Amino acid sequence: MNLRIDPETDARIRRAAASTGMSVSAFVASAAGAAADDVLADRREFVLEPERWEEFVRTLDRRARDLPRLREAAKQRERLLSQ
């Protein structure tokens, strides 16, 4: 992976890596991996109180409402993409 970063950021990363005793590559990989885990966790896992969980499940199980404007927008998008 190649990174294009400004000199100040590069120096800061190198100082931080040195202070942990890690190579720059290991430091960047570790930091990027931790950031990726944080981002992905927000998208795949969340915790609710039991009563809120039940409400959430009921909402998911509900029959979808017909939204004509949304349906038309989707059709219009498909037409635009197929051109």
DAMO-V907069 format. One record per backbone hydrogen bond with DSSP energy under -0.5 kcal/mol. NH is the residue of the N-H (numbers start at 0). CO is the residue of the C=O. E is the energy in kcal/mol with one decimal. If there is no record, write none. Layout:
nh->NH co->CO e->E
nh->NH co->CO e->E
This chain:
nh->4 co->2 e->-0.7
nh->9 co->5 e->-2.4
nh->10 co->6 e->-2.5
nh->11 co->7 e->-2.3
nh->12 co->8 e->-2.7
nh->13 co->9 e->-2.4
nh->14 co->10 e->-2.5
nh->15 co->11 e->-2.4
nh->16 co->12 e->-2.8
nh->17 co->13 e->-2.4
nh->18 co->14 e->-2.3
nh->19 co->15 e->-1.1
nh->19 co->16 e->-0.6
nh->20 co->16 e->-0.7
nh->20 co->17 e->-0.7
nh->21 co->16 e->-2.1
nh->26 co->22 e->-2.7
nh->27 co->23 e->-2.9
nh->28 co->24 e->-2.6
nh->29 co->25 e->-2.5
nh->30 co->26 e->-2.8
nh->31 co->27 e->-2.9
nh->32 co->28 e->-2.4
nh->33 co->29 e->-2.3
nh->34 co->30 e->-2.3
nh->35 co->31 e->-2.6
nh->36 co->32 e->-2.4
nh->37 co->33 e->-2.1
nh->38 co->34 e->-2.4
nh->39 co->35 e->-2.8
nh->40 co->36 e->-2.4
nh->41 co->37 e->-1.4
nh->42 co->39 e->-1.2
nh->43 co->39 e->-0.9
nh->43 co->40 e->-0.6
nh->44 co->40 e->-1.9
nh->52 co->48 e->-2.7
nh->53 co->49 e->-2.2
nh->54 co->50 e->-1.8
nh->55 co->51 e->-2.4
nh->56 co->52 e->-2.7
nh->57 co->53 e->-2.5
nh->58 co->54 e->-2.2
nh->59 co->55 e->-2.3
nh->60 co->56 e->-2.2
nh->61 co->57 e->-1.0
nh->66 co->64 e->-0.6
nh->67 co->65 e->-0.5
nh->70 co->66 e->-2.5
nh->71 co->67 e->-2.6
nh->72 co->68 e->-2.2
nh->73 co->69 e->-2.2
nh->74 co->70 e->-2.0
nh->75 co->71 e->-2.6
nh->76 co->72 e->-2.4
nh->77 co->73 e->-2.3
nh->78 co->74 e->-2.4
nh->79 co->75 e->-2.4
nh->80 co->76 e->-2.5
nh->81 co->77 e->-1.8
nh->82 co->79 e->-0.8
